[in-house]
């Protein structure tokens, strides 16, 4: 299999693997400063927020649908329940909201 597509897939795999592998190789056996550990622990939340926040305003033609959904999800999550409960609760709130 010597097609250009095969080599493109192999190249993309290598280019994707290198940035993920390098931190493990370079930092192996070393302790990161507490500040850096704190920053790295918050990266998933910041990324998730950056992905979700714009979608709140463009979820449907009506702006309030996204705002009500976001507020209900934040309120349910603030209680400290499981993620699936947050999703089901938000769907329920938006289902009721869509009736009006």
Wavefront OBJ file of the C-alpha trace (Angstrom):
o trace
v 0.000 0.000 0.000
v 2.005 2.945 -1.256
v -0.768 5.370 -2.007
v -0.333 9.021 -1.017
v -3.329 8.744 1.294
v -1.612 6.022 3.325
v 1.515 8.144 3.781
v -0.609 11.163 4.634
v -2.349 9.164 7.381
v 1.008 7.930 8.705
v 2.379 11.496 8.671
v -0.646 12.889 10.487
v -0.337 10.126 13.072
v 3.317 10.974 13.709
v 2.630 14.708 13.877
v -0.196 14.076 16.353
v 1.788 11.603 18.456
v 4.930 13.731 18.919
v 3.327 16.598 20.926
v 1.579 14.063 23.135
v 4.693 11.962 23.729
v 7.261 14.717 24.316
v 5.918 15.934 27.687
v 6.042 12.388 29.068
v 9.595 11.856 27.860
v 10.931 15.266 28.909
v 9.250 15.428 32.330
v 9.625 11.775 33.362
v 10.695 11.513 36.993
v 10.451 15.271 37.639
v 7.968 17.022 39.895
v 6.201 20.028 38.402
v 5.794 23.169 40.501
v 2.404 23.438 42.255
v 1.394 26.431 40.132
v 1.942 24.515 36.874
v 0.044 21.513 38.288
v -2.872 23.808 39.150
v -2.896 25.298 35.667
v -2.795 21.883 33.995
v -5.628 20.601 36.176
v -7.852 23.468 34.972
v -7.111 23.110 31.239
v -9.973 20.632 30.585
v -12.494 22.952 32.244
v -11.243 25.981 30.327
v -11.357 24.075 27.049
v -14.846 22.777 27.734
v -16.016 26.281 28.613
v -14.515 27.704 25.436
v -16.334 25.088 23.378
v -19.699 25.332 25.110
v -20.064 29.070 25.782
v -20.429 30.211 22.131
v -22.887 27.373 21.465
v -25.191 28.711 24.191
v -26.048 31.705 22.033
v -26.406 29.824 18.731
v -28.281 26.702 19.827
v -31.574 27.735 18.163
v -33.145 30.785 16.621
v -34.315 31.907 20.043
v -31.513 33.238 22.257
v -33.397 32.476 25.461
v -33.442 28.749 24.732
v -29.652 28.568 25.134
v -29.584 30.935 28.098
v -32.265 29.001 29.990
v -30.478 25.736 29.214
v -27.135 27.080 30.435
v -28.597 28.535 33.624
v -30.440 25.313 34.426
v -27.330 23.209 33.737
v -25.182 25.462 35.941
v -27.777 25.383 38.739
v -28.158 21.617 38.646
v -24.383 21.092 38.450
v -23.842 23.496 41.364
v -25.795 21.115 43.584
v -23.067 18.553 42.964
v -24.980 15.776 41.239
v -23.673 13.374 38.620
v -23.174 14.620 35.047
v -25.946 12.428 33.656
v -28.377 13.993 36.140
v -27.309 17.446 34.918
v -27.930 16.446 31.295
v -31.301 14.829 31.997
v -32.381 17.744 34.191
v -31.414 20.303 31.578
v -33.232 18.371 28.858
v -36.310 18.275 31.089
v -36.141 22.014 31.778
v -35.721 22.811 28.069
v -38.550 20.469 27.155
v -40.855 22.359 29.498
v -39.493 25.698 28.267
v -40.155 24.760 24.644
v -43.852 24.303 25.422
v -44.208 28.019 26.142
l 1 2 3 4 5 6 7 8 9 10 11 12 13 14 15 16 17 18 19 20 21 22 23 24 25 26 27 28 29 30 31 32 33 34 35 36 37 38 39 40 41 42 43 44 45 46 47 48 49 50 51 52 53 54 55 56 57 58 59 60 61 62 63 64 65 66 67 68 69 70 71 72 73 74 75 76 77 78 79 80 81 82 83 84 85 86 87 88 89 90 91 92 93 94 95 96 97 98 99 100
